[in-house]
Amino acid sequence: MENVCRKKNAALICTHKRGAALALFPNDDGGLKESLFAAQGHLSQLSASLPHTTQLQLTGAMAEFLHHREGGFFYATCAGLTAENLAELYRFALASLECHDAAVDVLGVVEGPGSFTGLRLGCAFVNGLKIGRNRDLYAIGGLHPAEVRQRCSSLAAECRPAFFSAESAEADDPFAVPAAFADLLAHLENWQRGSARSVAVAEPAYGRDPTPVIKLKQHMGAP
């Protein structure tokens, strides 16, 4: 397989309590803004095709991915336990592009709002990737699932099952399940529009307190 890995690449990490999604794409000399715009365009074009599926080697979880081989663009999503699958999903993306982590010089992570557990895992993961390497880190403002759906409403009907995950079973937490490829498309756009901050350390912006805190507040009379 031809090695399409570039000297410079960027990665976007989206995490939720019930899964993760990531984009890996070239960060060309035109600048990050142009690279983000190109990544959006490639993902939009790939939405005309159904994603491929694979079983992650270490966790056994089923992941879906879209791969633009010639351009070196890779998008993947995996429903299930975020902690177990996120690192494996990232490793799978790098291997698919015959790429090494050292070639990723820009990181982006959705900081929230969202679930306590998922956001904490996503931020911890990118902070770990940043340690020991000279690369930029961006915290990206998150979008409510309803806004993600609105931004991606123009997708063809046959693509929507792959781009929008099932509704969360947890009615009190609309961020519990990722919107799969729609999350990536909408947050790439959010990043490109400038809804991001350059940070030394990513910290989650929680959408709600963790379940033990909610129960404690309810016990103390909070609604």
C-alpha positions as CSV (number, residue, x, y, z in Angstrom):
1,M,0.0,0.0,0.0
2,E,1.3,3.4,-0.9
3,N,2.4,5.5,2.0
4,V,0.2,8.6,2.0
5,C,1.2,9.9,5.4
6,R,2.4,13.5,5.3
7,K,5.2,15.1,7.3
8,K,2.5,17.2,9.0
9,N,-1.0,15.9,10.0
10,A,-3.8,17.0,12.3
11,A,-6.2,15.0,14.4
12,L,-9.6,15.8,15.8
13,I,-10.9,13.8,18.8
14,C,-14.6,13.7,19.7
15,T,-15.6,11.7,22.8
16,H,-18.8,11.0,24.6
17,K,-19.8,8.6,27.4
18,R,-20.8,5.9,24.9
19,G,-18.2,6.2,22.2
20,A,-15.6,8.1,20.3
21,A,-14.9,9.6,16.8
22,L,-11.8,10.9,15.3
23,A,-10.5,12.5,12.1
24,L,-6.9,12.3,10.9
25,F,-5.9,14.5,7.9
26,P,-3.0,16.3,6.3
27,N,-2.0,19.7,7.7
28,D,-0.6,21.2,4.5
29,D,1.6,24.3,4.1
30,G,-1.5,26.4,3.3
31,G,-2.2,26.6,7.0
32,L,-4.5,24.9,9.5
33,K,-7.6,26.8,8.4
34,E,-7.2,25.5,4.8
35,S,-6.5,22.0,6.0
36,L,-9.7,22.0,8.1
37,F,-11.7,23.2,5.1
38,A,-10.2,20.4,3.0
39,A,-11.0,17.8,5.6
40,Q,-14.6,19.0,5.7
41,G,-14.8,18.8,2.0
42,H,-13.4,15.2,1.8
43,L,-15.7,14.0,4.6
44,S,-18.7,15.6,2.8
45,Q,-17.7,13.8,-0.4
46,L,-17.2,10.5,1.3
47,S,-20.7,10.8,2.8
48,A,-22.0,9.5,-0.6
49,S,-20.6,6.1,0.3
50,L,-21.5,3.8,3.2
51,P,-18.6,3.4,5.7
52,H,-16.5,0.3,6.0
53,T,-16.5,-1.7,9.2
54,T,-13.6,-3.4,11.1
55,Q,-13.1,-5.1,14.5
56,L,-10.6,-3.4,16.6
57,Q,-7.7,-5.8,17.4
58,L,-7.3,-5.3,21.1
59,T,-10.8,-4.4,22.3
60,G,-12.9,-6.4,19.8
61,A,-15.2,-3.5,19.3
62,M,-16.7,-2.8,15.9
63,A,-15.6,0.5,14.3
64,E,-16.8,2.2,11.2
65,F,-14.4,4.3,9.0
66,L,-14.2,6.3,5.8
67,H,-10.9,6.5,4.1
68,H,-9.8,8.8,1.3
69,R,-6.6,7.0,0.4
70,E,-5.1,9.4,-2.2
71,G,-5.5,12.4,0.0
72,G,-4.5,10.8,3.3
73,F,-7.8,11.6,5.0
74,F,-9.2,9.1,7.6
75,Y,-12.4,9.3,9.7
76,A,-13.4,6.7,12.2
77,T,-16.0,6.1,14.9
78,C,-16.7,3.5,17.5
79,A,-19.7,3.1,19.8
80,G,-19.1,1.6,23.2
81,L,-16.8,2.2,26.1
82,T,-14.7,5.2,25.4
83,A,-11.8,4.5,27.6
84,E,-11.2,1.0,26.1
85,N,-11.7,2.1,22.4
86,L,-10.3,5.6,22.0
87,A,-6.6,4.7,22.0
88,E,-7.2,1.6,19.8
89,L,-9.2,3.7,17.3
90,Y,-6.3,6.2,17.1
91,R,-3.8,3.4,16.6
92,F,-6.0,1.9,13.9
93,A,-6.3,5.3,12.1
94,L,-2.5,5.7,12.1
95,A,-1.9,2.2,10.9
96,S,-4.4,2.6,8.1
97,L,-2.5,5.7,6.8
98,E,0.9,4.0,7.4
99,C,1.6,6.9,9.7
100,H,3.4,7.4,13.0
101,D,2.2,9.5,15.9
102,A,5.2,11.7,15.5
103,A,3.8,12.9,12.2
104,V,0.7,14.4,14.0
105,D,1.7,18.0,14.8
106,V,-1.8,19.5,15.6
107,L,-4.4,18.1,17.9
108,G,-8.0,19.2,18.4
109,V,-10.4,18.0,21.1
110,V,-14.0,18.8,21.7
111,E,-14.0,20.2,25.2
112,G,-17.8,20.1,25.7
113,P,-20.4,20.6,26.8
114,G,-21.0,16.9,27.2
115,S,-20.9,14.0,29.6
116,F,-18.5,14.2,32.5
117,T,-16.8,10.8,31.8
118,G,-16.4,11.2,28.0
119,L,-15.0,14.7,28.0
120,R,-12.6,13.9,30.7
121,L,-11.3,10.9,28.7
122,G,-11.0,12.8,25.5
123,C,-9.0,15.7,27.2
124,A,-6.8,13.3,29.1
125,F,-6.0,11.4,25.9
126,V,-4.9,14.5,23.9
127,N,-3.0,15.8,26.8
128,G,-1.1,12.5,26.9
129,L,-0.4,12.8,23.2
130,K,1.0,16.3,23.6
131,I,3.5,15.3,26.3
132,G,7.0,14.9,24.9
133,R,6.2,16.2,21.4
134,N,6.3,19.7,20.1
135,R,2.7,20.1,18.7
136,D,-0.2,22.5,18.9
137,L,-3.3,21.7,20.9
138,Y,-6.8,23.3,20.4
139,A,-9.9,23.0,22.6
140,I,-13.0,23.2,20.4
141,G,-16.4,24.4,21.5
142,G,-18.8,21.5,21.5
143,L,-22.2,21.5,19.8
144,H,-25.5,20.2,21.1
145,P,-26.6,17.1,19.2
146,A,-29.6,19.0,17.8
147,E,-27.3,21.5,16.3
148,V,-25.1,18.8,14.8
149,R,-28.1,17.3,13.2
150,Q,-29.2,20.7,11.8
151,R,-25.8,21.4,10.3
152,C,-25.7,18.0,8.7
153,S,-29.3,17.9,7.5
154,S,-28.3,18.2,3.9
155,L,-26.7,14.7,3.9
156,A,-28.4,12.3,1.5
157,A,-31.1,10.2,3.2
158,E,-29.2,6.9,2.6
159,C,-26.1,8.3,4.4
160,R,-27.9,9.5,7.5
161,P,-28.0,6.1,9.3
162,A,-24.2,6.1,9.3
163,F,-23.8,9.8,10.1
164,F,-26.2,9.9,13.0
165,S,-26.1,7.5,15.8
166,A,-29.2,6.1,17.6
167,E,-30.7,8.4,20.2
168,S,-29.4,8.1,23.7
169,A,-31.4,5.9,26.1
170,E,-30.5,8.4,28.8
171,A,-33.1,11.1,28.4
172,D,-31.3,13.4,30.8
173,D,-28.1,13.3,28.9
174,P,-28.3,14.1,25.2
175,F,-24.5,13.9,24.9
176,A,-24.3,10.2,26.0
177,V,-24.0,8.8,22.5
178,P,-21.8,10.4,19.8
179,A,-23.4,11.4,16.4
180,A,-20.6,9.5,14.7
181,F,-19.5,11.0,11.4
182,A,-21.9,13.9,11.8
183,D,-20.0,14.9,14.9
184,L,-16.8,15.0,13.0
185,L,-18.2,17.0,10.1
186,A,-19.9,19.6,12.4
187,H,-16.9,20.0,14.7
188,L,-14.4,20.2,11.8
189,E,-16.6,23.1,10.6
190,N,-16.7,24.6,14.1
191,W,-12.9,24.4,14.4
192,Q,-12.5,25.9,10.9
193,R,-15.0,28.8,11.8
194,G,-12.7,29.7,14.7
195,S,-14.6,28.1,17.7
196,A,-11.3,26.9,19.2
197,R,-8.7,28.0,21.6
198,S,-5.0,27.3,21.5
199,V,-4.3,25.7,24.9
200,A,-1.3,24.2,26.8
201,V,-3.6,21.7,28.5
202,A,-7.1,20.7,27.5
203,E,-9.7,20.8,30.2
204,P,-13.3,19.6,29.8
205,A,-16.3,21.9,29.9
206,Y,-18.9,19.7,31.5
207,G,-22.4,19.7,30.4
208,R,-23.6,18.1,33.6
209,D,-22.3,16.8,36.9
210,P,-21.2,13.2,37.2
211,T,-24.0,10.8,38.3
212,P,-22.9,10.6,42.0
213,V,-23.0,14.4,42.3
214,I,-26.4,14.5,40.7
215,K,-27.7,11.9,43.2
216,L,-26.2,13.8,46.1
217,K,-27.8,17.1,45.0
218,Q,-31.2,15.3,44.6
219,H,-30.8,13.8,48.1
220,M,-30.3,17.3,49.4
221,G,-33.5,18.5,47.7
222,A,-32.2,19.8,44.4
223,P,-34.5,19.2,41.4
